[in-house]
Amino acid sequence: MTEPQGGTDPADRVQRVVPPTAVRLLPLLVVAFGLSMLIDTTTEWPMLLRWAIAGAGGVSAQLVAVRIWASRQR
């Protein structure tokens, strides 16, 4: 006989749900681009610093969007 997929542990039964690409990628791109343009037009900071700040803002927006999406899936 064949054994069913997964173990008998309750943690094995939990299905892993991955957020859609739009939820993960869109906030990162929009916020990073917007921050980069805002910083570029208002300051004379070096490009690497602008990209670092824009990237950090984009990742923060992505984390918030994924957490909101995950809370609505329950």
matplotlib code that plots the C-alpha trace (Angstrom):
import matplotlib.pyplot as plt

x = [0.0, 1.1, 1.3, -0.6, 1.4, 2.6, 3.2, 1.0, 2.3, -0.3, 2.4, 2.7, -1.0, -0.7, -0.8, 1.8, 0.2, 2.5, 1.3, 0.7, 3.6, 1.7, 1.4, 5.1, 6.6, 4.3, 4.7, 8.5, 8.7, 6.3, 7.7, 11.4, 10.8, 8.9, 11.4, 14.3, 12.7, 11.8, 15.2, 16.8, 14.9, 15.2, 18.8, 22.3, 23.1, 25.3, 23.5, 24.4, 22.8, 19.7, 19.4, 19.9, 17.2, 14.8, 15.5, 14.9, 11.7, 10.6, 11.3, 9.5, 6.4, 6.6, 6.7, 3.7, 1.8, 2.5, 1.5, -1.8, -2.4, -1.7, -4.0, -6.9, -6.4, -7.4]
y = [0.0, 3.5, 6.1, 9.4, 12.5, 14.4, 13.1, 12.8, 15.9, 18.8, 21.2, 19.0, 19.5, 23.3, 24.4, 27.1, 30.0, 32.2, 35.8, 36.7, 38.4, 41.6, 41.8, 41.1, 43.1, 46.0, 47.9, 47.5, 48.9, 51.8, 53.0, 52.5, 54.4, 57.2, 57.6, 57.5, 60.3, 62.4, 62.2, 62.8, 66.0, 67.4, 66.6, 66.3, 63.0, 60.4, 57.9, 54.9, 56.6, 57.4, 53.8, 52.5, 54.7, 53.9, 50.2, 50.2, 52.1, 49.6, 46.6, 48.1, 48.7, 45.2, 43.8, 45.8, 44.8, 41.1, 41.3, 43.0, 40.4, 37.5, 39.0, 39.1, 35.5, 34.1]
z = [0.0, -0.5, 2.2, 1.9, 1.1, 4.2, 7.7, 10.7, 12.2, 12.2, 10.9, 7.8, 7.0, 6.8, 3.3, 2.3, 0.5, -1.6, -2.3, -6.0, -7.8, -8.0, -4.2, -3.8, -6.6, -7.4, -4.1, -4.2, -7.8, -7.3, -3.9, -5.0, -8.2, -6.5, -3.8, -6.2, -8.3, -5.3, -3.8, -7.2, -7.8, -4.3, -3.3, -4.6, -2.8, -4.4, -6.6, -4.4, -1.3, -3.3, -4.5, -1.0, 0.5, -2.4, -2.1, 1.6, 1.2, -1.5, 0.6, 3.5, 1.3, 0.1, 3.6, 4.6, 1.5, 2.0, 5.7, 4.8, 2.1, 4.5, 7.2, 4.7, 3.7, 7.1]

ax = plt.figure().add_subplot(projection="3d")
ax.plot(x, y, z, "-o")
ax.set_aspect("equal")
plt.show()
